[in-house]
Amino acid sequence: MKRRHFSKLMTAATLGLSMLAVSIPARAEAPVVRLSHGYGLLYLPLMVIRDQGLIEKHAKAAGLGDVKTNWVLLDGGNVINDAMLAGNLDIAGTGAPGFITLWSKARGIPRSEVTGLGALSTSPLWLNTNNPNVKSLKDFTSKDKIAIPGIKTSLSAVLLQMAVAKTFGIENYAKLDPLTVSLSHPEALGSLLSGKTEITGHFTSPPFSYQEVKDPKIRRVLNSSDVLGHITIDVVFALKQFTEKNPKLTQAFMEAQEEANAYIAKNRKGAAETFLRVSKMKLTQDEVEKMLADPDTQFTTTPEDIMQYVVFMDKAGTIKTKPAVWSDLFVPAFKTRKGS
């Protein structure tokens, strides 16, 4: 009798535990995701994701329960890479060159290896100047200073080097590096417009590029699309370990980005409102919508011509390890994509 009573108790306890397990979502993956985006329009998909709670939405649909997101504002490849390696970020939007630099540097180091979750945006960068004597790259002198978000590895820094290489030859790719000064885009905007600082040039993205040329004293010297063509500018990446430990959460983010891109393509007015709300920039709705109407500004997760960076950075000797094909830079799901 005692043995039979004990068996009944064990059966009841087992059933109770099973029911409890069903009622509580599994917590095998991270309950919080830490993400960053920059200031400009190129980060719009991440702003939409943030504003609409799309990661939380797709994580819940994947059975991960109530996942929380912590967002920070970071600008400049060096700063973003340092934050990622320090373990302060899980997913970040950044310039393609900065990501490639870190991918190459960390290759083969399990704790530091990174992988791309997709392209983020494509848009021309403009090199603007307040110096009336500067008409082309050849006119900059030692008296000029060009503002970029980060020296050497930021998106603006590498795009400038690539443009210089096409003008002066690959062996002279760093010819204008001594003129570069590290400033965030908002700070550089103010400096260039004031005309009262050492800054005479700013290589920047929308909306800052558009804001600057509204001033009659500012002239556009270079459009990156004219020199380099239609090329992915920004990407989204994560530590490889994070994606392996959190496959469902990684997939939830990727689905969130696809939904954000579809929203931007379908609802330009709503996308512009989102940008103004999240960025808190002093622009009009009409100004942002016109920027989004530029055919050279696109938001897609499939990379385009990203190997152009790799070829240049390899020739310049700024990376030691290079991917054999573009898809090596990204999570395995991209091997079936028609990227470049």
Secondary structure, 3 states (H helix, E strand, C coil): CHHHHHHHHHHHHHHHHHHHHHHCCCCCCCCEEEEEECCCHHHHHHHHHHHHCHHHHHHHHCCCCCCEEEEEECCCHHHHHHHHHCCCCCEEEEEHHHHHHHHHHHCCCCCCCEEEEEEEEECCCEEEECCCCCCCHHHCCCCCCEEECCCCCCHHHHHHHHHHHHHHCHHHCCCCHHHEEECCHHHHHHHHHHCCCCCCEEEECCCHHHHHHCCCCCEEEEEHHHHHCCCCCEEEEEEHHHHHHCHHHHHHHHHHHHHHHHHHHHCHHHHHHHHHHHHCCCCCHHHHHHHHCCCCCECCCCCCCCHHHHHHHHHHCCCCCCCCCHHHHECHHHHHCCCC
